Amino acid sequence: MKSFTDKFSYPRRGIGTICAKLAQGVNIELNSEVTGLNYSKDAINSVIVNGREIECRNLISTIPLANLIKMFHPLKSVTDAAERLSWRDLICIFLIVDRKKATSAHWIYFPGEEVFGRIARAYELEFPDGSS
């Protein structure tokens, strides 16, 4: 089996720690539609979300990159290049297993040429507040 690393680092209290730290003191808009950006030469100044303008100093976006690029109204060659970008989807499937412990491994990886899969025992992960 081929491995891409000999060492693996992981947040002590789980991957949610990264999201929680990023979210501190930040306005997070969930289930919202971004329809526009107001920007200057070197910064995004505000975002149009669900019809209202929200000022910002920094922006973390989950908008598909090609769609985000179009919001800057670039040259056609730039939007054409953005449309040709490739990406990798993430599909999560959650199963509930009616046993105390289905495996002793926290993660089991299934690497392959086309698909890379992982089984994780999420019920044993800890969140930043100590809950699980």
BAMARBA-995603 format. One record per residue (C-alpha): residue number from 1; residue in one letter; x, y, z. Coordinates in nm, 2 decimals, decimal comma, padded with zeros to 4 digits. Example, Ala and Ser with C-alpha at 12.3 -4.5 7.8 and 13.67 -1.06 7.14 Angstrom:
<mimis>
1;A;01,23;-00,45;00,78 .
2;S;01,37;-00,11;00,71 .
</mimis>
This chain:
<mimis>
1;M;00,00;00,00;00,00 .
2;K;00,13;00,34;-00,10 .
3;S;00,14;00,62;00,17 .
4;F;00,19;00,99;00,11 .
5;T;00,33;01,06;00,45 .
6;D;00,52;00,89;00,73 .
7;K;00,38;01,13;00,99 .
8;F;00,03;01,25;01,05 .
9;S;-00,06;01,55;01,27 .
10;Y;-00,41;01,60;01,40 .
11;P;-00,56;01,85;01,64 .
12;R;-00,56;01,71;01,99 .
13;R;-00,93;01,77;02,04 .
14;G;-01,04;01,68;01,68 .
15;I;-01,07;01,85;01,34 .
16;G;-01,36;02,07;01,47 .
17;T;-01,09;02,26;01,67 .
18;I;-00,98;02,43;01,34 .
19;C;-01,33;02,54;01,25 .
20;A;-01,40;02,66;01,60 .
21;K;-01,08;02,87;01,61 .
22;L;-01,16;03,02;01,26 .
23;A;-01,51;03,10;01,37 .
24;Q;-01,41;03,30;01,69 .
25;G;-01,53;03,66;01,66 .
26;V;-01,65;03,60;01,30 .
27;N;-01,99;03,65;01,14 .
28;I;-02,09;03,32;00,98 .
29;E;-02,38;03,32;00,73 .
30;L;-02,52;02,97;00,68 .
31;N;-02,77;02,86;00,42 .
32;S;-02,72;03,19;00,25 .
33;E;-02,69;03,30;-00,11 .
34;V;-02,41;03,53;-00,21 .
35;T;-02,52;03,73;-00,51 .
36;G;-02,24;03,98;-00,54 .
37;L;-01,92;04,13;-00,41 .
38;N;-01,82;04,50;-00,37 .
39;Y;-01,44;04,52;-00,41 .
40;S;-01,16;04,77;-00,47 .
41;K;-00,83;04,71;-00,64 .
42;D;-00,69;04,50;-00,36 .
43;A;-00,97;04,40;-00,13 .
44;I;-01,32;04,27;-00,10 .
45;N;-01,51;04,54;00,10 .
46;S;-01,86;04,38;00,13 .
47;V;-02,06;04,08;00,03 .
48;I;-02,43;04,08;-00,09 .
49;V;-02,59;03,80;00,10 .
50;N;-02,96;03,72;00,07 .
51;G;-03,02;04,08;-00,06 .
52;R;-02,84;04,26;00,21 .
53;E;-02,49;04,41;00,21 .
54;I;-02,24;04,28;00,48 .
55;E;-01,92;04,47;00,52 .
56;C;-01,60;04,26;00,56 .
57;R;-01,23;04,29;00,62 .
58;N;-01,16;03,92;00,54 .
59;L;-01,37;03,66;00,35 .
60;I;-01,36;03,29;00,37 .
61;S;-01,57;03,15;00,09 .
62;T;-01,71;02,81;00,01 .
63;I;-01,85;02,93;-00,32 .
64;P;-01,73;02,71;-00,61 .
65;L;-01,42;02,89;-00,74 .
66;A;-01,56;02,94;-01,10 .
67;N;-01,87;03,11;-00,96 .
68;L;-01,66;03,33;-00,72 .
69;I;-01,44;03,44;-01,01 .
70;K;-01,74;03,54;-01,21 .
71;M;-01,85;03,78;-00,93 .
72;F;-01,54;03,99;-01,01 .
73;H;-01,66;04,04;-01,37 .
74;P;-01,33;03,95;-01,53 .
75;L;-01,23;03,92;-01,89 .
76;K;-01,40;03,64;-02,08 .
77;S;-01,06;03,46;-02,11 .
78;V;-01,05;03,44;-01,72 .
79;T;-01,41;03,31;-01,69 .
80;D;-01,33;03,06;-01,96 .
81;A;-01,02;02,94;-01,77 .
82;A;-01,22;02,92;-01,45 .
83;E;-01,48;02,70;-01,62 .
84;R;-01,20;02,46;-01,72 .
85;L;-01,08;02,41;-01,36 .
86;S;-01,12;02,06;-01,22 .
87;W;-01,20;01,97;-00,86 .
88;R;-01,26;01,67;-00,64 .
89;D;-01,59;01,62;-00,47 .
90;L;-01,63;01,52;-00,11 .
91;I;-01,91;01,27;-00,04 .
92;C;-01,98;01,17;00,32 .
93;I;-02,19;00,87;00,41 .
94;F;-02,29;00,83;00,78 .
95;L;-02,38;00,48;00,90 .
96;I;-02,51;00,40;01,25 .
97;V;-02,38;00,07;01,37 .
98;D;-02,57;-00,09;01,66 .
99;R;-02,27;-00,20;01,86 .
100;K;-02,05;-00,04;02,13 .
101;K;-01,73;-00,06;01,92 .
102;A;-01,73;-00,18;01,55 .
103;T;-01,35;-00,17;01,53 .
104;S;-01,05;-00,09;01,75 .
105;A;-00,91;00,15;01,48 .
106;H;-01,01;00,51;01,49 .
107;W;-00,97;00,54;01,11 .
108;I;-00,95;00,28;00,84 .
109;Y;-00,82;00,41;00,50 .
110;F;-00,91;00,25;00,16 .
111;P;-00,67;00,42;-00,09 .
112;G;-00,72;00,35;-00,45 .
113;E;-00,64;00,49;-00,80 .
114;E;-00,99;00,65;-00,85 .
115;V;-01,14;00,67;-00,50 .
116;F;-00,99;00,73;-00,16 .
117;G;-01,22;00,63;00,12 .
118;R;-01,20;00,64;00,50 .
119;I;-01,41;00,49;00,78 .
120;A;-01,40;00,70;01,10 .
121;R;-01,55;00,64;01,44 .
122;A;-01,69;00,99;01,48 .
123;Y;-01,87;00,92;01,81 .
124;E;-01,53;00,91;01,99 .
125;L;-01,41;01,25;01,85 .
126;E;-01,41;01,54;02,10 .
127;F;-01,52;01,89;02,02 .
128;P;-01,33;02,20;02,14 .
129;D;-01,58;02,24;02,44 .
130;G;-01,49;01,88;02,55 .
131;S;-01,82;01,73;02,44 .
132;S;-01,83;01,44;02,19 .
</mimis>
